[in-house]
Amino acid sequence: MKLTIRRTELEKLMKGTFGRVPRAGQILTITVANGQIFFDSSDGGAGTLVEVQRRGEVQVPALGFRRVLDTFKGTPTPEIEGSADGLRLNSFRMPVSAWNPDAVLPEGI
């Protein structure tokens, strides 16, 4: 998966999915397909329209993703790329617990 998205939109997705801050141990599923990005967790989900360069789906520790996102305060549009090798936010890489290159959005989205 590959896309560029405004940091403010990522913040809205995180807030819509977790409220303020995810709990330790929670998993974030990020799905990118059909011109949309969708965040999903055991607490709920949120999505928005984006320009998708390549579809896919990754699962990452939600709290770790939140902490990385916090370091991008001065970056208005980070690039996100996911693969079996990990999730990349600009030059930062983090491991993924699952990868699906043939992602489809959840039903009802």
C-alpha positions as CSV (number, residue, x, y, z in Angstrom):
1,M,0.0,0.0,0.0
2,K,1.2,3.5,-0.7
3,L,-0.4,6.9,-0.2
4,T,0.2,10.5,0.9
5,I,-2.3,12.0,3.4
6,R,-2.5,15.2,5.4
7,R,-1.3,14.7,8.9
8,T,-4.5,16.4,10.2
9,E,-6.5,13.6,8.4
10,L,-4.4,10.9,10.2
11,E,-5.1,12.7,13.5
12,K,-8.9,12.6,12.8
13,L,-8.7,8.9,11.9
14,M,-6.9,8.1,15.1
15,K,-9.3,10.1,17.2
16,G,-12.3,8.5,15.4
17,T,-10.9,5.0,16.0
18,F,-9.5,5.3,19.5
19,G,-10.7,8.5,21.1
20,R,-7.7,10.2,22.7
21,V,-5.0,7.6,23.0
22,P,-5.0,3.8,22.2
23,R,-4.4,1.4,25.0
24,A,-1.3,-0.7,25.2
25,G,-1.7,-3.9,23.3
26,Q,-4.3,-2.7,20.9
27,I,-3.8,-3.5,17.2
28,L,-4.5,-0.9,14.4
29,T,-5.5,-2.3,11.0
30,I,-4.9,0.2,8.2
31,T,-6.7,-0.6,5.0
32,V,-6.1,1.3,1.8
33,A,-8.3,0.5,-1.3
34,N,-10.7,2.1,-3.7
35,G,-9.5,5.7,-3.0
36,Q,-10.0,5.4,0.7
37,I,-8.1,4.7,3.9
38,F,-9.8,3.0,6.8
39,F,-8.5,2.6,10.4
40,D,-10.0,-0.3,12.4
41,S,-9.5,-1.5,16.0
42,S,-11.4,-3.3,18.7
43,D,-12.7,0.2,19.7
44,G,-14.2,1.2,16.4
45,G,-13.1,2.5,13.0
46,A,-12.9,5.6,10.8
47,G,-12.2,6.3,7.2
48,T,-11.7,9.1,4.7
49,L,-11.0,9.6,1.0
50,V,-7.3,9.7,-0.2
51,E,-5.3,9.4,-3.3
52,V,-4.2,5.8,-3.3
53,Q,-1.1,4.9,-5.2
54,R,-1.2,1.2,-4.2
55,R,-3.8,-0.7,-2.1
56,G,-3.0,-3.0,0.8
57,E,-3.6,-3.6,4.5
58,V,-1.3,-3.8,7.5
59,Q,-1.7,-4.4,11.2
60,V,0.6,-2.5,13.6
61,P,0.6,-1.8,17.4
62,A,-1.7,1.2,17.7
63,L,0.2,2.9,20.5
64,G,3.5,2.6,18.6
65,F,1.8,4.1,15.5
66,R,0.4,7.0,17.7
67,R,3.9,7.7,19.1
68,V,5.4,7.8,15.6
69,L,2.7,10.0,14.3
70,D,3.4,12.4,17.2
71,T,6.9,12.9,15.9
72,F,5.6,14.3,12.6
73,K,4.1,17.5,14.0
74,G,6.1,19.6,11.4
75,T,5.3,17.4,8.4
76,P,2.0,18.4,6.8
77,T,1.7,15.4,4.4
78,P,3.6,12.3,5.4
79,E,3.9,9.5,2.9
80,I,2.8,6.1,4.1
81,E,3.9,2.8,2.5
82,G,3.2,-0.7,3.8
83,S,4.4,-4.1,2.8
84,A,5.4,-7.4,4.2
85,D,8.7,-5.7,5.2
86,G,7.0,-3.1,7.4
87,L,5.1,0.2,7.5
88,R,7.1,3.3,6.5
89,L,6.0,6.8,7.5
90,N,8.4,9.0,5.5
91,S,11.8,7.6,6.5
92,F,10.7,5.9,9.7
93,R,10.0,2.1,9.6
94,M,8.0,0.0,12.0
95,P,7.3,-3.8,11.8
96,V,3.9,-5.1,10.9
97,S,2.1,-8.1,12.4
98,A,0.1,-8.8,9.3
99,W,0.2,-7.7,5.6
100,N,-2.4,-8.2,2.8
101,P,-1.6,-6.8,-0.7
102,D,-5.2,-7.6,-1.9
103,A,-7.0,-5.5,0.6
104,V,-10.7,-4.6,0.3
105,L,-12.5,-2.1,2.5
106,P,-14.8,-3.5,5.2
107,E,-18.5,-3.9,4.1
108,G,-20.6,-0.8,4.5
109,I,-17.8,1.6,3.9
